[in-house]
């Protein structure tokens, strides 16, 4: 069996979206599957992590990236008015006209490169992993040109992304373009893989011709080897990851301000929007709030392990957040620190937190509930009840990245 993984996000790009394709490419060769990866030479993504190591047992191919560089439009527009704002909006308008997403121009180089690799290496199956959804156009083209099997891997919903501001007309237009991609995936893919049951159910709603299976993200326990937790004189709760769209720190920060706890420090690692920073200053949190810029993944892992608790934030977003089971959830599990999960209580992330006994679940807008949960964790910490407690072996095996790679290998072997 030979597989080609096509991903826009791959080292040296940084951020959470890199880990799933990287870990599949790392573990599949040990399961007897010759693994090739096609990624951009430089995706011009906003985050870069030169410390990430590419897989040693897989072949990595590059296709020249054609498309706009990564940007943060909301941040660029913040504070601008009048002509300056209109000018900046005009500069951003071009990327908004690209459907289904701004990365679609990469197909101009990725599609011919993928077809060449599949023919030259006699690839049996191509796996395209989104976001962005336009990467699935590569899979459809390769299948048509070569007859290779095609597996579409969905890390997010294709048509109902939880962090988009769906009330905006431009966002709804974008999502219509992605409906077309969803129909193409349903019509042509030999199998669809989803990171959560909710996304799998959504995919089934498009009446796909192939199988739909859930293969969740996984925990990389080995990545935390050698990283230590050391108790401090302050209760440190850490959030890693960037804020965009519907994701907001404000309910938690409000709860922190109302908690009455002076020896708590909330640490945020990643992009923190200027409006949220300005808003937080009005709460008078002082040194109870620490903001750290984006850093390589190794720094993020060190900070997670050396925390008294970890903060998980998933917005409800009109019900869209219920199906979110991001890689961050599993990374937090691997850090083996208690989790304050401010997530939809009836969603996928809440279910996993309860199943593993790894934290406390509170609804995203329940400020009083968040404050109460924070006080509970703080009390346990003060009494010595938050020392490291490794997950049971059966839980570690169930959520491990190796198990997820084995599930994917079994699917690949089953393809016609």
VMD Tcl script that draws the C-alpha trace (Angstrom):
set ca {
  {0.00 0.00 0.00}
  {1.26 3.44 -0.98}
  {-0.49 6.65 0.09}
  {-0.04 10.32 -0.82}
  {-1.13 12.81 1.86}
  {-1.93 16.26 0.47}
  {-1.93 19.03 3.06}
  {-1.56 22.80 2.86}
  {-0.30 22.84 6.46}
  {2.96 21.00 6.98}
  {6.34 21.97 8.45}
  {7.81 24.54 8.33}
  {4.29 25.94 8.79}
  {3.31 26.12 12.44}
  {0.08 25.94 14.38}
  {-2.36 23.25 15.38}
  {-3.44 22.31 11.84}
  {0.01 20.90 11.09}
  {-0.04 18.10 13.64}
  {-2.65 15.70 12.19}
  {-1.05 15.29 8.73}
  {2.43 15.34 10.27}
  {1.63 12.57 12.74}
  {-0.13 10.42 10.14}
  {2.98 10.71 7.96}
  {5.12 9.81 10.96}
  {3.23 6.70 12.08}
  {1.86 5.15 8.86}
  {5.25 3.85 7.60}
  {5.65 1.71 10.73}
  {2.32 0.08 9.83}
  {3.57 -1.09 6.45}
  {2.26 1.81 4.34}
  {4.71 3.66 2.12}
  {3.89 7.28 2.78}
  {4.38 10.33 0.57}
  {3.37 13.90 1.40}
  {2.63 16.78 -0.94}
  {2.79 20.21 0.69}
  {3.57 23.78 -0.41}
  {7.17 24.93 -0.59}
  {6.08 27.90 1.50}
  {2.38 28.27 2.37}
  {3.02 31.87 3.46}
  {1.11 31.01 6.62}
  {1.08 33.51 9.48}
  {2.86 31.05 11.77}
  {6.13 29.27 11.13}
  {7.85 26.67 13.30}
  {11.32 25.78 12.10}
  {11.81 23.48 15.08}
  {9.21 20.99 13.81}
  {10.92 17.96 12.32}
  {9.51 16.37 9.13}
  {8.89 12.62 9.25}
  {12.04 10.56 8.71}
  {10.33 7.56 7.08}
  {8.12 9.41 4.60}
  {8.88 11.16 1.32}
  {7.98 14.85 1.34}
  {7.31 16.53 -2.01}
  {6.80 20.25 -2.52}
  {4.70 22.22 -4.98}
  {5.20 25.94 -5.35}
  {2.60 27.86 -3.40}
  {0.46 30.12 -5.55}
  {-1.88 32.26 -3.53}
  {-2.11 35.09 -1.03}
  {-0.11 35.07 2.18}
  {-1.79 34.40 5.50}
  {-3.26 37.51 7.10}
  {-5.39 38.55 10.07}
  {-7.97 40.89 8.50}
  {-9.75 41.82 11.73}
  {-6.46 42.80 13.33}
  {-5.40 44.82 10.30}
  {-8.68 46.72 10.22}
  {-8.85 47.39 13.95}
  {-8.64 51.07 14.79}
  {-8.57 52.24 11.18}
  {-11.18 54.71 9.93}
  {-12.06 56.73 6.89}
  {-9.86 56.47 3.82}
  {-7.27 54.32 5.57}
  {-9.92 51.72 6.41}
  {-11.38 51.77 2.89}
  {-7.90 51.29 1.44}
  {-7.17 48.34 3.69}
  {-10.56 46.76 2.91}
  {-9.81 47.11 -0.80}
  {-6.48 45.35 -0.29}
  {-8.27 42.48 1.43}
  {-11.13 42.25 -1.06}
  {-9.28 40.09 -3.60}
  {-8.84 37.14 -1.27}
  {-12.54 37.24 -0.40}
  {-13.44 36.75 -4.05}
  {-11.54 33.44 -4.21}
  {-13.89 30.46 -3.85}
  {-14.14 28.22 -1.99}
  {-11.25 29.83 -0.09}
  {-8.21 32.05 -0.62}
  {-5.88 29.05 -0.94}
  {-7.52 27.69 -4.09}
  {-4.77 29.05 -6.41}
  {-2.39 26.42 -4.97}
  {-4.31 23.88 -7.05}
  {-2.60 25.29 -10.15}
  {0.67 23.68 -9.04}
  {-0.57 21.05 -6.58}
  {-2.83 19.17 -9.00}
  {-0.20 18.50 -11.70}
  {2.39 17.71 -9.02}
  {0.07 15.22 -7.33}
  {-0.76 13.51 -10.62}
  {2.96 13.18 -11.44}
  {3.75 11.70 -8.01}
  {0.87 9.23 -8.15}
  {1.88 7.99 -11.60}
  {5.63 7.88 -10.90}
  {5.39 6.24 -7.46}
  {2.39 4.08 -8.31}
  {0.39 5.47 -5.41}
  {-2.66 3.45 -4.40}
  {-4.57 6.14 -2.51}
  {-4.45 9.90 -2.05}
  {-5.65 11.48 1.19}
  {-6.52 15.18 1.13}
  {-6.94 16.87 4.51}
  {-8.88 20.09 5.09}
  {-9.04 22.92 5.92}
  {-8.77 24.59 3.53}
  {-11.57 22.84 1.65}
  {-10.00 23.65 -1.74}
  {-7.39 20.95 -1.10}
  {-10.06 18.36 -1.92}
  {-10.04 19.56 -5.52}
  {-6.60 17.90 -5.71}
  {-8.04 14.56 -4.64}
  {-10.87 14.72 -7.17}
  {-8.48 15.62 -9.98}
  {-6.01 12.85 -9.10}
  {-8.74 10.24 -8.92}
  {-10.08 11.24 -12.33}
  {-6.64 11.37 -13.96}
  {-5.08 8.22 -12.44}
  {-7.82 6.05 -10.99}
  {-6.18 6.10 -7.55}
  {-8.51 5.85 -4.57}
  {-9.35 9.09 -2.81}
  {-9.93 9.65 0.90}
  {-11.16 13.07 2.06}
  {-10.08 13.89 5.62}
  {-12.21 16.57 7.32}
  {-10.56 18.29 10.29}
  {-13.39 20.87 10.35}
  {-16.91 21.01 9.03}
  {-16.92 21.78 5.32}
  {-20.04 23.91 5.47}
  {-20.58 25.08 9.06}
  {-17.27 26.17 10.54}
  {-17.83 27.06 14.24}
  {-15.56 30.13 14.26}
  {-16.98 31.90 11.22}
  {-19.30 34.86 11.62}
  {-22.12 33.26 9.65}
  {-24.33 36.33 10.05}
  {-22.16 38.14 7.49}
  {-23.13 38.00 3.82}
  {-19.54 37.46 2.64}
  {-19.21 34.44 4.96}
  {-22.46 32.94 3.70}
  {-21.27 33.35 0.10}
  {-18.02 31.55 1.00}
  {-19.97 28.72 2.57}
  {-22.03 28.29 -0.59}
  {-18.77 27.67 -2.44}
  {-17.86 25.07 0.13}
  {-21.21 23.36 -0.32}
  {-20.06 22.70 -3.87}
  {-16.86 21.11 -2.54}
  {-18.90 19.00 -0.11}
  {-21.01 17.70 -2.98}
  {-17.86 16.88 -4.97}
  {-16.43 14.98 -2.00}
  {-19.68 13.06 -1.56}
  {-19.90 12.22 -5.26}
  {-16.31 11.16 -5.88}
  {-14.41 10.23 -2.71}
  {-14.00 6.53 -1.98}
  {-14.10 7.27 1.75}
  {-14.57 10.25 4.04}
  {-12.76 10.56 7.36}
  {-14.03 13.00 10.00}
  {-12.39 14.07 13.25}
  {-15.70 13.92 15.15}
  {-19.02 12.10 14.95}
  {-20.84 15.39 14.35}
  {-18.77 16.12 11.24}
  {-19.26 12.51 10.11}
  {-23.03 12.87 10.46}
  {-22.91 16.10 8.47}
  {-20.97 14.31 5.72}
  {-23.52 11.51 5.63}
  {-26.16 14.14 4.98}
  {-24.62 14.70 1.54}
  {-25.38 11.07 0.59}
  {-21.76 10.06 -0.12}
  {-20.91 7.14 -2.36}
  {-18.12 5.93 -0.07}
  {-17.78 5.01 3.58}
  {-17.81 7.70 6.27}
  {-15.74 6.95 9.36}
  {-14.69 8.92 12.41}
  {-10.98 9.00 13.19}
  {-10.46 11.57 15.91}
  {-7.31 13.50 16.58}
  {-4.90 11.84 18.98}
  {-2.66 12.49 21.95}
  {1.12 12.55 21.55}
  {2.27 11.49 25.02}
  {5.87 11.05 23.87}
  {6.03 14.74 22.93}
  {5.83 15.60 26.63}
  {8.67 13.28 27.66}
  {11.18 15.12 29.83}
  {8.86 18.07 30.49}
  {8.13 18.64 34.17}
  {5.43 20.23 36.32}
  {6.71 22.27 39.23}
  {4.33 23.80 41.72}
  {4.48 27.59 41.96}
  {3.27 30.07 44.57}
  {0.52 31.12 42.15}
  {-2.21 29.09 40.46}
  {-1.35 29.10 36.74}
  {-4.05 28.32 34.19}
  {-2.90 28.26 30.56}
  {-4.63 28.60 27.20}
  {-2.72 27.87 24.00}
  {-3.94 28.83 20.55}
  {-5.10 31.91 18.71}
  {-8.38 33.82 18.90}
  {-10.40 34.46 15.77}
  {-14.02 34.52 14.68}
  {-16.42 33.43 17.41}
  {-13.73 32.23 19.83}
  {-13.51 34.72 22.72}
  {-11.67 34.94 26.05}
  {-14.08 37.49 27.48}
  {-16.45 35.24 29.51}
  {-13.49 33.55 31.17}
  {-11.69 36.84 31.89}
  {-14.90 38.25 33.35}
  {-15.17 35.19 35.59}
  {-11.54 35.59 36.65}
  {-12.16 39.21 37.58}
  {-15.23 38.21 39.61}
  {-13.67 35.17 41.26}
  {-12.01 37.06 44.09}
  {-8.81 35.05 43.55}
  {-5.70 37.23 43.66}
  {-3.09 34.46 43.36}
  {-4.29 33.23 39.96}
  {-2.48 34.02 36.72}
  {-4.12 33.27 33.37}
  {-1.56 32.71 30.62}
  {-2.52 32.97 26.95}
  {-0.05 31.75 24.34}
  {-0.86 32.71 20.75}
  {-2.54 35.48 18.80}
  {-4.64 37.63 21.15}
  {-6.79 40.19 19.34}
  {-6.18 43.85 20.06}
  {-9.89 44.53 20.88}
  {-9.82 41.70 23.45}
  {-6.59 43.06 24.93}
  {-8.05 46.54 25.23}
  {-11.25 45.14 26.73}
  {-9.28 43.04 29.25}
  {-7.38 46.12 30.42}
  {-10.69 47.55 31.61}
  {-11.15 44.63 34.00}
  {-8.14 45.64 36.05}
  {-6.63 42.15 36.08}
  {-3.07 43.48 36.33}
  {-0.52 40.70 36.72}
  {-3.28 38.07 36.80}
  {-3.19 38.13 32.99}
  {-0.13 37.17 30.94}
  {-0.15 37.40 27.14}
  {2.54 35.49 25.23}
  {3.02 35.80 21.48}
  {2.91 32.74 19.23}
  {5.88 30.46 19.91}
  {7.16 27.13 18.52}
  {5.22 24.05 19.59}
  {7.96 22.94 21.97}
  {7.48 26.11 24.02}
  {3.74 25.52 24.03}
  {4.20 21.96 25.33}
  {6.53 23.15 28.08}
  {4.05 25.78 29.19}
  {1.16 23.29 29.19}
  {2.96 20.71 31.29}
  {4.17 23.34 33.76}
  {0.64 24.58 34.48}
  {-1.72 23.94 37.36}
  {-4.65 23.76 34.94}
  {-5.38 24.20 31.25}
  {-8.12 26.32 29.71}
  {-10.13 25.01 26.76}
  {-12.45 27.48 25.00}
  {-14.93 26.37 22.33}
  {-17.86 28.70 21.52}
  {-21.37 27.38 21.03}
  {-21.66 29.45 17.81}
  {-25.33 28.72 17.30}
  {-24.80 25.00 17.81}
  {-21.82 24.74 15.48}
  {-19.38 24.28 18.35}
  {-20.92 21.04 19.57}
  {-19.10 18.94 17.00}
  {-15.66 20.50 17.57}
  {-13.06 18.02 18.81}
  {-9.86 19.83 17.93}
  {-6.30 18.62 18.24}
  {-5.87 20.96 21.21}
  {-8.23 18.80 23.30}
  {-5.98 15.78 22.81}
  {-2.82 17.82 23.35}
  {-4.22 18.95 26.68}
  {-4.96 15.31 27.57}
  {-1.36 14.39 26.80}
  {-0.13 17.22 29.06}
  {-1.95 15.43 31.90}
  {-2.98 18.59 33.73}
  {-6.59 19.29 34.85}
  {-8.71 20.98 32.19}
  {-11.25 23.75 32.66}
  {-13.37 23.08 29.58}
  {-15.52 26.10 28.72}
  {-17.33 24.30 25.91}
  {-20.86 23.34 24.82}
  {-21.94 20.94 27.63}
  {-23.61 18.52 25.21}
  {-20.81 18.63 22.63}
  {-18.05 16.27 21.58}
  {-15.28 17.95 23.62}
  {-17.38 17.87 26.79}
  {-18.10 14.19 26.26}
  {-14.40 13.34 25.97}
  {-13.47 15.41 29.04}
  {-16.11 13.59 31.10}
  {-15.22 10.17 29.65}
  {-11.56 10.56 30.59}
  {-12.24 12.31 33.91}
  {-9.74 14.97 32.93}
  {-11.50 18.18 33.94}
  {-14.56 20.31 34.63}
  {-17.09 21.28 31.94}
  {-18.85 24.66 31.96}
  {-21.05 26.27 29.30}
  {-19.28 28.96 27.23}
  {-21.41 31.92 28.39}
  {-21.90 30.81 32.02}
  {-19.69 33.39 33.74}
  {-20.84 32.41 37.25}
  {-20.25 28.74 36.46}
  {-16.77 29.48 35.13}
  {-15.91 31.46 38.27}
  {-17.17 28.62 40.47}
  {-15.14 26.04 38.53}
  {-12.05 28.24 38.77}
  {-12.50 28.53 42.53}
  {-12.92 24.74 42.79}
  {-9.69 24.06 40.90}
  {-7.90 26.73 42.90}
  {-9.08 25.16 46.16}
  {-7.87 21.73 45.12}
  {-4.51 23.23 44.12}
  {-4.15 25.05 47.43}
  {-4.82 21.77 49.27}
  {-2.34 19.81 47.16}
  {-4.99 18.02 45.12}
  {-3.78 18.94 41.64}
  {-0.49 17.09 41.54}
  {0.21 15.16 38.33}
  {-2.07 12.15 37.89}
  {-1.27 10.20 34.69}
  {-4.20 8.90 32.68}
  {-4.86 5.14 32.99}
  {-3.05 3.00 30.42}
  {-6.28 1.98 28.71}
  {-7.27 5.64 28.27}
  {-3.81 6.56 26.94}
  {-4.02 3.74 24.40}
  {-7.54 4.72 23.35}
  {-6.65 8.36 22.62}
  {-3.08 7.90 21.38}
  {-1.97 9.11 17.96}
  {-0.63 5.62 17.20}
  {-4.15 4.21 17.61}
  {-5.53 6.82 15.23}
  {-2.87 6.01 12.63}
  {-3.77 2.32 12.93}
  {-7.43 3.16 12.31}
  {-6.46 5.08 9.18}
  {-4.21 2.24 8.01}
  {-7.09 -0.21 8.34}
  {-9.29 2.07 6.25}
  {-6.61 2.43 3.56}
  {-6.10 -1.33 3.38}
  {-9.86 -1.80 2.93}
  {-10.12 0.46 -0.12}
  {-10.92 -1.26 -3.42}
}
mol new
graphics top color blue
foreach p $ca { graphics top sphere $p radius 0.5 }
foreach p [lrange $ca 0 end-1] q [lrange $ca 1 end] { graphics top cylinder $p $q radius 0.2 }
display resetview
